[in-house]
C-alpha cells in the first residue's frame, strides 16, 4: 500500500474516533497510574490522575468540522483567537493563538499541493509575542492551489513541546483537511497573497477548517519570488 493510501486510512480512522491517536499515551498512562493508586485505595491521588486523563482526552479531541464550499476562500488553519493582522510587503498576515482549551489540530487553509515543509529549531518563548514567528521553534508548510499559494506556520509557545506534521512535500490536501497538530498551547500563522480580502479582525474566535479567514479578490498567482519570500521570513 502506498504512503498516501495509508495516510488516507489513518485520517479516515481518526475522523471516526473522538481524539487523535497522538493523544492516546497521554490518556492511557494517567489511567494506569490511577488504577495503581486505586488498588491501594489512595482515592484522592487516583482521582487526580483520572481527572488528568480526562483533560488529555479533551485536549486531543478531534471534533467533526463542516468545511465551507465557497470558491477562492481561505479557512482558518486552527482554532483559537486572532491576535495579529498585518499587511506585509509579501502578503496578508493573520495569526491565531491557541490556548490549552482549544482544539490543537491544524487544517489546510486552501486546497492544493504541499510544495515545501520546513522545521526550524528555536525558542519556546510566549507564542503571542511579535518575534515568535522568527525566534520560536516552528514548522512552515507551503500549499500551492490553483489560484494562490498560502504559507501556514505552526509555532510552539511556552507550554507547547512538540509540533506534529502529517503532510510532506508532494502531498495533495483538500480544503480543511487535517495535516498536523501542536501539543499544548501554540500559535498558527497564515501568509496569504496581497489581494486577499480579510474577513476576520483581532480578537475574533475562529474554528479550524470552518471559519473563513479571507477570500481571493480576483484571479492571481503569487510570483515565484514571493513564494520564496513567504517562507524565508520564518527562517530568519
C-alpha positions in Angstrom: 0.0 0.0 0.0 1.3 3.5 -0.8 2.1 6.1 1.8 -0.7 8.3 0.5 -3.1 5.4 0.8 -2.0 4.6 4.4 -2.3 8.3 5.3 -5.8 8.4 4.0 -6.8 5.3 6.1 -5.3 6.9 9.1 -7.3 10.1 8.6 -10.4 8.1 8.0 -10.0 6.2 11.3 -9.3 9.5 13.1 -12.5 11.0 11.6 -14.5 8.2 13.3 -12.6 8.5 16.6 -13.1 11.1 19.3 -9.5 12.1 19.6 -6.2 11.9 17.6 -4.0 8.9 18.1 -1.1 11.0 19.3 -3.1 11.7 22.4 -3.6 8.1 23.5 -0.4 7.8 25.5 -1.4 10.9 27.5 -4.7 9.3 28.4 -3.5 5.7 28.9 -0.6 6.4 31.2 -2.6 8.6 33.8 -5.3 5.9 33.8 -2.8 3.2 34.5 -1.3 5.2 37.4 -4.8 5.9 38.7 -5.5 2.1 38.7 -2.3 1.5 40.8 -3.3 4.1 43.4 -6.8 2.8 43.4 -5.6 -0.7 44.1 -4.0 0.7 47.3 -7.2 2.7 48.0 -5.5 6.0 47.7 -8.6 7.5 46.1 -7.6 11.2 46.1 -4.4 10.6 44.2 -6.2 8.1 41.9 -8.9 10.7 41.3 -6.3 13.3 40.3 -4.9 11.0 37.6 -8.3 10.2 36.3 -9.0 13.9 36.0 -5.7 14.3 34.2 -6.6 11.6 31.8 -10.0 13.2 31.1 -8.3 16.5 30.4 -5.9 14.9 28.0 -8.8 13.3 26.1 -10.4 16.7 26.0 -7.2 18.4 24.8 -6.6 15.9 22.0 -10.3 15.8 20.9 -10.9 15.7 17.2 -14.4 17.2 16.5 -16.2 16.9 13.2 -16.0 20.0 11.1 -18.2 21.3 8.3 -15.9 22.7 5.6 -17.2 25.7 3.5 -17.7 25.2 -0.2 -17.4 28.7 -1.5 -14.8 29.4 -4.2 -11.4 31.1 -3.6 -11.6 31.2 0.2 -9.0 30.7 2.8 -10.2 29.0 6.0 -8.6 29.1 9.4 -5.8 26.6 9.9 -6.5 26.4 13.7 -9.0 27.0 16.5 -8.3 30.0 18.7 -8.2 33.8 18.8 -7.0 36.1 16.1 -4.1 38.1 17.7 -2.3 39.7 14.7 -3.4 41.0 11.3 -0.9 42.8 9.1 -0.4 44.0 5.5 3.2 42.9 4.7 5.2 43.5 1.6 4.9 39.8 0.7 1.2 39.4 1.6 -1.6 39.4 4.1 -0.6 38.0 7.5 -3.0 36.6 10.1 -2.0 34.9 13.4 -4.2 32.7 15.6 -3.3 31.9 19.2 -4.4 28.5 20.6 -5.0 28.3 24.3 -4.8 24.9 26.1 -8.6 24.7 25.9 -8.7 25.0 22.1 -8.7 22.1 19.6 -5.0 21.8 18.6 -5.4 20.1 15.2 -4.2 22.1 12.2 -6.2 22.1 8.9 -5.3 23.1 5.4 -6.3 26.7 4.7 -6.7 26.0 1.0 -6.8 23.0 -1.3 -3.6 22.3 -3.1 -0.2 20.6 -3.3 2.3 20.8 -0.5 5.3 22.4 -2.1 7.6 22.5 1.0 7.6 21.6 4.7 10.4 23.1 6.8 11.0 22.7 10.5 13.0 25.5 12.2 14.5 25.0 15.7 14.2 27.8 18.1 12.9 29.0 21.5 9.8 28.1 23.4 9.0 31.7 24.3 5.4 33.1 24.6 3.7 32.5 21.2 1.8 35.8 21.4 5.0 37.9 21.0 5.6 39.6 17.7 9.0 37.9 17.5 7.7 34.4 17.9 7.3 33.8 14.1 11.1 34.4 13.7 12.6 33.1 17.0 10.4 30.2 18.2 10.5 26.6 17.1 8.2 26.4 14.1 7.1 24.3 11.1 6.3 26.1 7.9 4.2 24.3 5.2 3.6 25.9 1.8 0.5 24.9 -0.1 0.1 25.9 -3.8 -3.5 26.0 -5.0 -4.9 26.7 -8.5 -5.0 30.4 -7.9 -2.9 31.2 -4.9 -0.2 30.0 -2.6 -0.5 30.1 1.2 2.2 29.6 3.8 1.0 28.2 7.1 3.3 28.0 10.1 2.8 26.0 13.3 4.6 27.8 16.2 5.3 26.5 19.7 4.8 28.5 22.8 5.8 28.2 26.5 3.6 25.1 27.0 3.9 23.5 23.6 6.6 20.9 23.4 6.2 19.3 20.0 4.9 20.0 16.5 3.4 17.2 14.6 3.0 17.4 10.8 1.5 14.5 8.9 2.0 16.0 5.5 5.1 16.1 3.4 6.2 17.8 0.2 4.2 16.4 -2.8 1.1 15.6 -0.8 -2.2 16.9 -2.0 -4.5 18.5 0.6 -8.2 19.2 0.4 -9.6 22.4 1.9 -9.9 22.0 5.7 -8.1 18.6 5.7 -6.1 17.8 8.8 -2.4 18.0 8.4 -0.9 18.2 11.9 -1.2 19.4 15.5 0.7 21.2 18.2 0.9 19.7 21.7 -0.1 22.1 24.5 -0.6 25.8 23.7 0.7 27.3 20.5 0.1 29.7 17.5 -0.6 29.3 13.8 0.3 31.9 11.2 -1.1 32.3 7.7 0.7 34.3 5.0 -1.6 34.9 2.0 -1.4 36.8 -1.3 -1.6 40.6 -1.2 -5.0 40.7 -2.9 -6.9 38.6 -0.3 -9.7 40.3 1.4 -9.6 39.6 5.2 -12.9 38.8 6.9 -11.7 38.5 10.5 -10.5 41.1 13.0 -8.2 41.0 16.0 -10.0 39.3 19.0 -12.3 37.1 16.8 -12.6 33.4 17.8 -12.1 31.2 14.8 -12.7 27.5 14.2 -10.1 25.5 12.2 -11.5 24.3 8.8 -14.7 26.2 9.2 -14.1 30.0 9.8 -13.4 31.8 6.5 -10.3 34.0 7.1 -10.4 35.7 3.7 -11.2 35.4 0.0 -9.1 36.0 -3.1 -10.4 39.1 -4.8 -9.6 38.0 -8.3 -7.5 35.5 -10.3 -4.0 35.9 -9.0 -0.9 33.8 -9.0 1.7 34.9 -6.4 5.1 35.2 -8.2 7.8 32.6 -7.6 10.0 35.2 -5.8 7.1 36.0 -3.4 6.6 32.2 -2.8 10.2 32.0 -1.5 9.9 35.3 0.4 6.8 33.9 2.2 8.9 31.1 3.5 12.1 32.9 4.1 10.5 35.2 6.7 10.3 32.2 9.1 14.0 31.2 8.6 15.4 34.5 9.8 
